[in-house]
């Protein structure tokens, strides 16, 4: 099991390294698209005829992507946790070693297993939130058949993955009662 924990830790580390790059690249692309969109609205062959909000949405999403860690911290505060999210590369992450995974009961064992994979769950949740914003942008632009509600559900589940330790402890206490 230690090999699986190490592998999941390395995948979580890779996601944590790539996510800031993806965020800043998406912010730059959205900012350039917004500038191009504002410029194209002054031309007769305006591709945004009937949808003048698309450049504004891209400009707002440029700010969201460039301050993605603060956006996730605010989402965590809304969810009721005080977890501070930092979208910086984890260069010194070491996965935990497996000691006493088995607890006094099944609930304690589940909490211990979630603690082992916490780095992966949190990185994957942040990446899910990032892709929810990208999907919402494609819905607004008319390039996707998804609904905006499904993007919101994806974002909520990403925030839940970031707060997986809190949710697991809550579920364990709920089922042990």
C-alpha positions in Angstrom: 0.0 0.0 0.0 3.0 2.3 0.6 3.6 2.2 -3.2 0.1 3.3 -3.9 0.4 6.2 -1.4 3.7 7.3 -2.9 2.2 7.1 -6.5 -0.9 9.1 -5.5 1.4 11.6 -3.7 3.5 12.1 -6.8 0.4 12.5 -9.0 -0.9 15.1 -6.5 2.5 16.8 -6.6 2.4 16.9 -10.4 -1.0 18.4 -10.4 0.1 21.0 -7.9 3.0 21.9 -10.1 1.0 22.2 -13.3 -2.1 24.0 -11.9 -0.4 27.4 -11.4 0.9 27.2 -15.0 -2.5 26.3 -16.3 -4.1 29.1 -14.3 -1.8 31.8 -15.6 -1.9 30.5 -19.2 -5.8 30.6 -19.0 -5.7 34.1 -17.5 -3.5 35.3 -20.3 -5.7 33.7 -23.0 -8.9 35.1 -21.5 -7.3 38.6 -21.2 -6.2 38.5 -24.9 -9.6 37.1 -26.0 -11.3 39.9 -24.1 -9.1 42.5 -25.8 -9.8 41.0 -29.2 -13.5 40.8 -28.4 -13.7 44.4 -27.4 -11.8 45.4 -30.6 -14.1 43.2 -32.8 -17.2 44.8 -31.4 -16.3 48.0 -33.3 -16.3 46.2 -36.7 -19.2 45.5 -38.9 -18.4 41.7 -39.0 -18.7 41.5 -35.2 -18.8 37.8 -34.2 -20.4 38.7 -30.9 -23.6 40.3 -32.4 -26.4 39.4 -30.0 -23.9 38.3 -27.3 -22.0 41.4 -26.2 -21.2 40.0 -22.8 -18.7 37.4 -24.0 -15.6 39.7 -23.8 -16.7 40.9 -20.4 -17.0 37.3 -19.1 -13.5 36.6 -20.5 -12.1 39.7 -18.7 -13.7 38.6 -15.4 -12.4 35.0 -15.9 -9.0 36.4 -16.5 -9.1 37.9 -13.0 -10.5 34.7 -11.6 -7.7 32.6 -13.1 -4.9 35.0 -12.1 -6.2 34.9 -8.4 -7.3 31.3 -8.4 -6.0 30.5 -5.0 -8.0 33.3 -3.4 -11.1 32.2 -5.3 -10.8 28.7 -3.9 -10.1 30.1 -0.4 -13.4 32.1 -0.7 -15.2 29.0 -1.9 -13.9 27.1 1.1 -15.0 29.9 3.5 -18.5 29.7 1.9 -18.4 25.9 2.5 -17.8 26.6 6.1 -14.2 25.6 6.4 -11.2 27.8 7.2 -8.8 26.0 4.8 -6.4 28.4 3.1 -5.7 27.3 -0.5 -2.3 28.1 -2.0 -1.7 27.5 -5.7 2.0 27.2 -5.6 4.2 24.3 -6.6 4.8 21.7 -3.9 8.5 21.0 -4.2 9.0 19.4 -0.8 6.0 17.2 -0.6 6.6 13.7 0.9 3.8 11.2 1.1 3.1 10.0 4.6 4.4 6.6 5.7 1.9 3.9 6.5 2.0 3.2 10.2 -1.2 2.3 12.0 -3.8 2.7 9.3 -6.2 0.4 11.0 -8.0 2.3 13.7 -10.2 1.2 16.6 -13.2 0.9 14.2 -14.1 1.2 10.6 -14.8 4.9 10.8 -11.3 5.7 12.2 -9.8 3.5 9.4 -11.6 5.4 6.7 -10.4 8.7 8.2 -6.8 7.4 8.3 -6.9 6.2 4.6 -8.3 9.6 3.5 -5.4 11.3 5.5 -2.9 9.2 3.5 -4.3 10.4 0.1 -5.1 13.9 1.2 -2.5 15.6 -1.0 -3.9 13.9 -4.1 -7.5 14.7 -3.2 -6.8 18.4 -2.6 -4.8 18.8 -5.8 -7.4 16.9 -7.9 -10.2 19.0 -6.3 -8.4 22.3 -7.3 -7.9 21.0 -10.8 -11.6 20.0 -11.0 -12.5 23.6 -10.0 -10.2 24.9 -12.7 -11.8 22.8 -15.3 -15.3 23.8 -14.1 -14.4 27.4 -14.8 -13.0 26.5 -18.3 -16.2 24.5 -19.1 -18.4 27.4 -17.9 -16.4 29.7 -20.3 -17.1 27.4 -23.2 -20.8 27.2 -22.3 -21.0 31.0 -22.2 -19.2 31.2 -25.6 -21.6 28.7 -27.0 -18.9 26.1 -27.7 -20.2 23.4 -25.4 -23.5 21.6 -25.0 -23.1 21.4 -21.2 -25.3 23.5 -18.9 -24.0 26.1 -16.6 -25.6 24.1 -13.7 -23.4 21.2 -14.5 -20.3 23.4 -14.3 -21.5 24.7 -10.9 -22.0 21.1 -9.7 -18.5 20.2 -10.9 -17.1 23.2 -9.0 -19.0 22.2 -5.8 -17.6 18.7 -6.0 -14.1 20.1 -6.5 -14.5 22.2 -3.4 -15.7 19.1 -1.6 -12.6 17.2 -2.7 -10.4 20.0 -1.3 -12.2 19.7 2.0 -12.3 15.9 1.9 -10.9 15.5 5.5 -13.6 17.6 7.0 -16.3 15.9 5.0 -15.0 12.4 5.8 -15.0 13.2 9.6 -18.5 14.5 9.3 -19.7 11.4 7.4 -18.0 9.1 10.0 -19.7 10.9 12.9 -23.0 10.8 11.1 -22.9 7.1 10.4 -21.6 6.1 13.8 -24.5 7.7 15.6 
